[in-house]
Amino acid sequence: MIRTDISNVYPFVDKSKVDALASELKAAHELLEAGTGAGSDFLGWLRLPENYDKNEFARIKKAAAKIQSDSKALVVIGIGGSYLGARAAIEFLKSPNYNMLHKNTPDIYFAGNNISANAVEEIIEMIGDRDFSINVISKSGTTTEPAIAFRIFKALIEKKYGKAGAKGRIYATTDAAKGALKNLATVEGYETFVVPDNIGGRFSVLSAVGLLPMAAAGIDIDAVMAGAASAMKEFSAKNMDNPVWQYAAARNALYRAGKTTEILACYEPAFRFMAEWWKQLYGESEGKDAKGIFPASCDFTADLHSMGQYIQEGLRNLMETVVKIENPKGNVVIEATEENVDGLNFLAGRDMHFVNEQARRGVALAHVDGGVPNILVTMDKVDEKNYGELVYFFELACGISGYTLGVNPFNQPGVEAYKKNMFALLGKPGYEELGAELAKRL
């Protein structure tokens, strides 16, 4: 089970101030469970680990098995919450080098998360003449980036297999009843899965949005949901012994003390996209009403050689949350050499996990001494159950923390501003007046 250690917060905020947040956390937690707070229409994630659609879940596994049997590649088309969770799971549980591994599952390419011609061309080139399938993920079907990508890959798959053959290779994860993509899927006969109405994109990883790509990659999604269900029960306690409360309390206490940027770090490269998923989860949930902790991330120890100087001695508005993996997947023992040119014979017989852990401990002490509070989140090992637990841990903490901050954690009004300008500059019908205004400014 996930554990939290906030002892390295107390040099910066008195423990009594952290503990004093208990009443606010309790109120926030109760608002979530009662469904009476702001954004309550989007709380479907809260009970999802036990209330998910079992029939759809079975169809997800069946579709994943079909993709594995008839495709050497799967193109997952989506942006933001429609792809980050799935990519995070695949890289964390399988490998950041998943597509380069020898395996019995298809390569998985993520498209529609940018508007780069180079990125699209590269995916097409890597697929080559191999058999492939598409999982397009969009509630509306009109979000610009994935819509452009789907238009391109839909044409490609129809050219390769014909319309009749292509429809059995396109899987649409979209609205249950409405929207451009749902309508197209109905007309064309694609198999569809549901983006739940009551779950926002950044909280959707444990729905079909994340589960189909995960299952196609050979991830045990039953174990993922079991881990999340275990966390849902474990973290329901309303007291300061709850690791979720400890995390939410520490970061809010530090924020009120002027620590406005949170760095999420891990000493495993496979965690990189877990941090990307976390950044959207917290950035989109808390960054509004001129409030919010800015979420950033670093890969340690690599980024200690690039960002380490700033973290150690830069502007003192930083807090740091480190995810520690107690029992990593593999290990390598360092051997002695006769020459000892690098001077590392003192490590002979030690394994790399030991070295990595001493690095983590030493960095934590240095950063705390340098004025950066350190929150430690520990998970037992890298497997599906622990992944499900960690996802639910961060989701629940985000909801509680957002309410404690005094914002609606489940809307994102600010993301529309850039879209209006982009549509106007592209000449989309209905945006002519704004386009003329922007042209003058430019």
N, C-alpha and C positions, 0 to 999 in steps of 0.2 A: 504493500500500500504506500501511497505517496506520503512523504513526511516533510515537514517544514522546520527549519532552524532559523530563528530571527535574533539569536543572541548577538550577532554583529551589527544589529540595528541600534541596540541600547547605548553604545557610546555617543550616538547622535541625537537620539530621542529617548527621554526617560521612560522606563518601562511603565510607569504609572500612566503616562499619556497614551501609550499603545493600549494598555488594558482599559483605559477610559473610553475607548471606541467601542467597547462591547455592546453598549446599548444601541448605538447607531447601526452596528452590524446586525444585531438581532432584529431591529426594525426593518432593515433592508432585506434580510433573509426571509422574514415573514411576509413582506410585500411580494417577493418572488413567489413564495409558495401559495399565497392567497390569490395571486394574479390580479392585484388591485393597484399596482403601481403604473407609472408611465410606460408605454410600450407593451402593455400586457397582452396585446394581440399576437406577440411574437415570443411566447414562452413555451412553445411546443418542445424545445430542446430539453427543458427541465426534467420531464418524465419520459423522454424518448427512449432511454435504455431499457425500459420495461414496457412502454406503450407503442412500440413500433409495429408497423403493419407486417404481420408474420407471413401473409400470402405474398406480398410484394418481396419480402426478404428471400423467400424461396425462389421467386422468379429471378431475382438478382443473381443468385448462385447458379441457376440454370443458364441464364444469359452469359455469365462469366465462363462457364464450362464450354458453351458453344463458341465463344470468342477464342478460347484457348485451343479448341479443336480445329477451327477453320481459318485462323488468322495468325500471322507472324508478327503483326504490329497492330496496335490500337491507338488511334488519334483521339485524345481527350480534349474537347474544345470547350473552353470556359475561362472566365476571368474572376479574380478576387476569390470569394468564398466558393465559387464553382470549380476551382481547381487546386487552391493552395492546400487544403486539408488532405486531398488524395495524394498529391505529390509529396507532401510531408510524410504521410504514412508509408508510401512506397520507398522513399529514400531512407527513412529511419529504420523501418522493419526489414527491408531487403538490402538496399545499398544505394549510395549516391551514384554508383556505377552500374545500376540495375540493367540498363540496356546492353552493357558490354559483358555481362555474365553469361556463362553457359547455363541454360535453363530450359524448362519445358513450358514456359509461359511466354506470351508475346512481349516484344518490346513495346514500351508505352511512351508516346510523344505527346507533349502538352502544347496545344496551339490555341490561338484566340485570346491570349493574355497580353498581346501587344499588337502593334500595327506595322511590324517590320517585314518588308518583303524578303529580306535576307533570311529571317527566321523561318518563314513559310517555305521558301525555296529549299532550305536545308532539310526540313522535315520530309518534303517530297522526294528529295534526293536520297535520304537515308532509307525511306520505305522502298524505293526502287520498284522492282517488278514483283515484290512479295505480296501475298494476300494480306489484306488489312480490313479493319472495321473502324467505325466512328462512334464515339459517345459524345453527343453534343449536349451541353448542359447550360440551360438558360431558362429562367422563369417566363420571360416574355418572348424571347426569340429575336428581339430587336436591338439588344445591346450591341454597340457598334463593333467592337473588336471580335467577339465570338461570331457575330453574324457574318462579317466579312470572311473569316476563316472557314465557317461552315459552307458558305457559298462556293469557296474554292475547292474544298475537299469533297463536297457533295458532287460537284461536276467531275472531279477526278474519279471517284468511286463509281459513278454512273457510267462514265466512259469505259471503265475497266470491266464492269460486270453487267452493264445494262440496267435500266430502271428496275426490272423485276429482281435481278440478282442483288442490286444495291440495297433494296429495302430490307432485306434480311441481314444486312451488315451495318445498318444505321440504328443506333439506340438513342432515343431522345429522353433526357431527364428534364422535365419542364412542369408547367402548371397542370393541375389535375383536370381542368375544364376549359381554360381559355388561353388566348394569346396566339401570336403568329406561329410559334414553333409547335404548339399543341395542335393547331388547325392543320398545319402542314403534315405533321405526323399522322393525323387521322386520315387525311386525303391519300397520303403515300403508303400508309400501312406500316409505319415503323413501330417497333415495340417501344412502349413508353414507360417511364418511371416518374415518380412524383417528387417535385420540390414542394414540400409542405407549405401551405399558406401561413401557418403560424410559426415558421422558423425562418429567421433571416439568414442570408447567405453565409455570413461568417460563423454562424452556429450550426451549419448544415452538414458538417463532415460525417456525422453518424447516421445520416439519411442516405437515400439512394445516390445523392450527389457525390459522396465520397466512397460509398460502399461498393458500387459497381467497378470503378477502376481498381480499387483495392483487391476485390475478389478476382478480377482478371489477372492481376499480378501474383496470384497465389497466396494472398494473405487470408488467414482464417478469420472471417468476419464474425463468426459465432463467438470466438474468443474476444474479439474487440468489443462486442456488445456486452459480453459477460463482465469484462473489466469495467466498462462504464457503469453497468448496473451495480456492481460492487461498490464503486466510488459514490454513486448516488445515495446508497444506503449509509455508507461510512461517513460521508460528509454532511449528513442531514442534522447532525448534532449542533445545537445552538449554544455553544460556549467557546471559550478561548483555547480549549484543547483541540478544537477542530483545525487541522492544517490549512483549510481554506480560509477560515477566519484569521488565522495568524498572518497569512500572506496578504489578505486584503487590509488588515489593520496596519501592518508594517508599512506597506506602500502608501496608504493614505496618511499615516502619521508623518512619514518622511516628506510627502508632498506638502503638507501644511507647514513643514519646517524648511521649505525652500528647495527640496530635491525634486525637480520638475522633469527630469529625464531618467528613464529606467532602461538599463542595458540588460538584455537577456543573453546569457552566455552558456556555452556547454563545451566540454573538452572532447567531444566526439564530432567529427566532421559530418556524420550522418544526420546530425540535429539541425543542420542549416535551414532546411525548409520548415521544420517545426517552428523555428524562430520567425520565419516569414509569415506562417499562419498566425502565430501569436501576435505579431505586429499589427496585422489587419484586425484581429479580434479586439485588441485593446485600443488601437488608434481610432477605429471607426466607432467603437462603443463609447469612449470617454472624451474624445476630442471635439467638444462643442461648447457653446455658451461661454467662449473665451476661457475654458477650463481644460484640465486633463493633463495626465502624465504622458510625456512624449515617449513612445516605445521605440527603442533601437536594439540592435543585436550585434554580437561579435562572436567569431569562431575562435576559441582558445585552444591551443596556445598560439596559433598562427597570427591572430590579430594583436597579440601582445607585442609583436614586432612591427606593427604599423599604428595601432591605436593606443598601445600601452602607455606611451608618454602622455597623451591627453588625459586618459583615465587617471593616471597617477598624479598629475600636477596641473591639469587644466581647470576650467571653470568648475567650481565646486557645487554644481547643481545636479550631480549624478547620484543615482543609486544603482545597485547591481544585483540582479537575481541570477544565480548560477544553478543549472540543473545538473545534478550529480547522478551518474549511473553506477550503482553499487557493484554490480557484477556484469562487466562488459562481455560481449559475445566471444571474442577471441583474445589470444595473448601471445606475446613473443618474448623469449628470454634473451637478454643481452649477453653475448659471449666475450671473454677476454681475448685480446690479441697480443702477440709477442712484442710488437713494436709499440703499442699504446700511443700512437701518434696523436690521437685526439684527446688523450688524457682521461678516457672514460673507463679504464679498467676497474676503478672503484665501484662501478655499477655491475661488474661481471656477476652473473648468477641472478641478477634482479630481472623481473619482468617489466614490460613497458607500462602495464597498468599501475604498478607501484610508482614508477617515475611520474606518470600522468597525475596520480593522486597527490604526490608530494608537490608537484607544480601547482595544482589547484589550491592546496593548503597554503603554500607560500605566497601565491598571488593574492589570496583572500586577505592575509595578514598585511601585505604591502598596501593593498588598496584601502583597507580600513585605516591603516596608519596615515595614508595620504588623504583621507577625508571622504572616502566613498563607502557608504553603508553597504553591507553584503547580506542578502537573503539567500539561504540555501534550500533548494527543493530537491529531495532525494527520491529516486525511483529504484526499485530492486534490480531490474534488468530490462533489456530490450526484447520485448515480445508483445504479442497482440493484446494480452490482458493488461499489461502495464501501460501500453499505448492508450487503450480505452480509458484507463484510470486517469492518465495525465490529461487527456483531452477534457474529460469532465471536470477535473480539478480546476483547470484554467477557465473553462466556461462558467462554472458556478462562481468562482472568485471574481470574474469579470462582472457578472450581474450584480453581485453584492457590492463590489467596489464602486461600480457606476452609480448605484443608488446612494451609496455613502458619499460620493463626490457631489451629488445633487444634480445629476443629469439623467436624461432618458438614455439608457445604454442600448436601446434596440431600434433607434432610428438613425438616419444618416443624411440629413437635409443638405449638408455641405457638398456632397459628391455631385450634385446636379449642376453646380456653377460652371465647371469646366466644360461639361457636356453641351450646355447651351451655346457657349462661345465656339466650340468645335463645330457644332451643327451649322451655326451661322456662317462660319468661315468656309465650310464645305459647300454652302449653297443649298442646304436642305429646305424644301418648301415650307413656308410658314415662318422662316427666320430671316426674311429679307431685310426687315427694318433694323434688327439687331446687327445683321451683317454689315449694313451701311455704316452704322455707328462704330463698329469695331474697325472697319476699314479706315475711317478717319483717324482713329487713335493709333493705328499701326503705321 
